[in-house]
Amino acid sequence: MKENLSRTSNTSVMISLVLVIAGVITLLYPVAAAYIYNASHAREAQKYIESQKGMSDADRERWIAQAQSYNDRLAHIPILDPWLSRVSKDSGLYREYLAQLNAPGTDDAVMSVVSIPSINTTLPVFHGTDDDVLDKGLGHIYGSSLPVGGDGTHAVITGHSGLAEATMFDNLEKMQVGDMIYVDTVGKVLTYKVTNTEVVLPDEIESLRAQSGKDLLTLITCTPYAINTHRLLVHAERVETGEEDLPQSSGGWESWMLWRILASLVILAVVLAIYLRRRAKNNEIRESLANAETK
């Protein structure tokens, strides 16, 4: 009888442990995946920033002047929704686009870094909006102004939200009027202040057009979460702040990750307490049975 009781108890404990471990892994996998991806994006951004610090002022101004000249010729290129439309990569115009802001020392077509202190976000910006681009950072929408500033320009940058393995633009919906957005392009930091946000249909692009005399920036992501029928637009306008260094985020950590970890620890603590209590009770039962058999 003691052996049957012990066997049943051990089987029950093993099943419980397997279920608990599976539950904890389910809770912690998104945390680990998101942290790894977020840290990778932060390193990519920092690598770009460091690579541009050694650039001479003359080279920096040359790259910016070339990009500004490109912006002056943009009127005939349409702005297309990055998730519904694809541009022809073989066109001469697109090849010219890819050659812009492709400064020495940059990898994987990084053109800029965007930093948003209010939502703890720092991400690299790449040319174009292909799937492989948006998997590793933000994408600059072809047809919009390159992010070098200037009157009559409007740079449009997009990123994913709702990914299980990365934060990206998940927190874009938390941005408010007055928040600052910093853009580092070949070592030159531009500062933009959020003027308004809006939710539009994918083909509603009127607010993405350049406006005479204004230096504009718009950040875009899909919304609502996991449905993605609309686009969230965060509009900002250039302001002069005298900032020379790009504010950095804290890296890969997000507040929701801490809650997941705490929940996992609580579950483990509760299960451990139940296990120890049950083992003590089983020991008492076995001792009682042993005493009864000796009498």
Buried (B, 14 or more C-beta within 10 A) or exposed (E): EEEEEEEEBEEEBEEBEEEBEEBBEEBBEBBBBBBEBBEBBBEBBBBBBEBBEEBEEEBBEBBBEBBBEBBEEBEEBEBBBBBEBEBEEEEEBBEEBBEBBEBEBBEEBBBBBBBBBBBBBBBBBBBBBBEEBBBBBBBBBBBBBBBBBBEBBBBBBBBBBBBEBBBBBBBBBEBEEEBBBBBBBBBBBBBBBBEEBEEBEBEBBEBBEBEEEEBBBBBBBBBEEEEBEBBBBBBBBBEEEEBEEBBBBEBBBBEEBEEBEEBBEEBBEEBEEEBEEBEEEBEEEBEEEEEEEEE
